[in-house]
Amino acid sequence: MPTLEQLEEQTKVAEELWMTTRRPEGGSASYPLWFVLDGQRLYILAAESSSEVSDVKQDSRVDVAIGAVDSPDRLAMIADVMEEESWVPMMIDLLQKKYAGAHAERMDRTSQAAQSGHVIIKLKPAE
């Protein structure tokens, strides 16, 4: 299994990561999500009421594939839901820098929606 450091170049060009969670009732679910990399952490903006947030709150162990759900380069990670509202505007700024050029309209909708009811999921490599 590669390290996040080894996949750093892929994180710069990939539009999405695929986070696979363990469902409380069993099985798993994979979600395509916009993300940013900051050192040894990946960050995702998500609606507080979303399935991915609910799943992560039940079981913080996730698998991440950069760029495609079927990527052979998967990372075992630990997800932490950061519910502090002050993080959301900072995350929006980081997402704007990464996505606004190619996805201006979608980024505008994301920015507006994130004004309430959103959290940050921080992903760090599993030990």
N, C-alpha and C positions, 0 to 999 in steps of 0.2 A: 504494500500500500504506500503511495507517495506521501510526501509531507506537503503542507501548505506552501512552504518555501519553494519546493520543487515545482509547484503549480502556479507560482506567482505570475508568470508571463500569461498563462491562460486566463487568470482573473482580470487581467488588463483588457483583454479583447472579448471575453465572453459576455454576452448580453444577460444571461441568467445563470443562476445555479439551481440545481434540483435538490431540494432537501427532502429526504425520506425519513418519516417519523414512524414510531411504533404507535399503533392505535390502541386506545384503552380496551376496546373489545376484542383485540387480537388483530393480527395482520399488520399491514403498513400502508402508508399513503405517501405519494411524492408530489411536491409542489414546486412549480417553476417560479422563481422569485428574483427580483432585482436585488443587487447587493453591492456593497463596497468592501474593500480590503483595507485594513489598517494594521500593519505589522503582522502579528500572528493571530489576528482576529478577523472574522467576517461579520458584517452587520447587515441586517435585513429590517426593513420597515414593514409592519404588518398590522392589520386591523385587530384590535384587542379581542373582538368577537370571532375571529377567523378560526378555522379548523386547525391550521398549523400551530397557532398559539395554544389552543386547547390541548393538542397532542403533546406539545413540548412541556406544558405545565404538568402533564401526567407522567411523562418519561423524557428526561432531558437528553437521552442518547439519540443521536441522529446520524445519518450518513449523508454526505454531500457529494454531488457530482458537478463539476464545473462545465457549463456549456451545453450538456446534453444528458438526458436522464439515463441513457445507456452507456455513458462514458465508462471505460474500464478504470479510469483514475478516480477512485472514490476515496473519500476521507471520512474516518470515524471522528465525530465531533460531539462536544457537549454544548447544548443550547441553554441559554439563560435569558429569560424574559425580563427586560429592563423597563419597568413601568413608570419611571420618572419622566414626567411630561417635558422637562427641559431638554431631554435628549432628542426629541422629535424634530425641532427646527434645525438642529445641527445635522441630523441625518438627511433632512430634505436638501440642505445645502450641498452635502456630499453627493447625493443622488442627482441633483441638478448638474453638477460638474461632470458627472459620468454620462448621464443619459439625455440631457436637454437638447443637445445638438441633433441627434438622430430621432428622438422621440419627444419633441417639444409638446405636442398636444397631450400625450399620455402623461408626461411629467407634470403639466399644469393640472390635470385632473387629480393626479396623485397628491400634489401639494395642497390642493383645496380639500380633498378628502381627509388628509392627515391633520387638519386643524383640530380634530377631536376624535377620541376613541382609537388612537393608534399607539403602538408600543414598538420598541426595538428588540429584536432577537439578536443576541450576541452569540457567535459560534466560535468556540476555541477547540483546538485539537484535543482529542481524548488522550489521556495518559495511559 
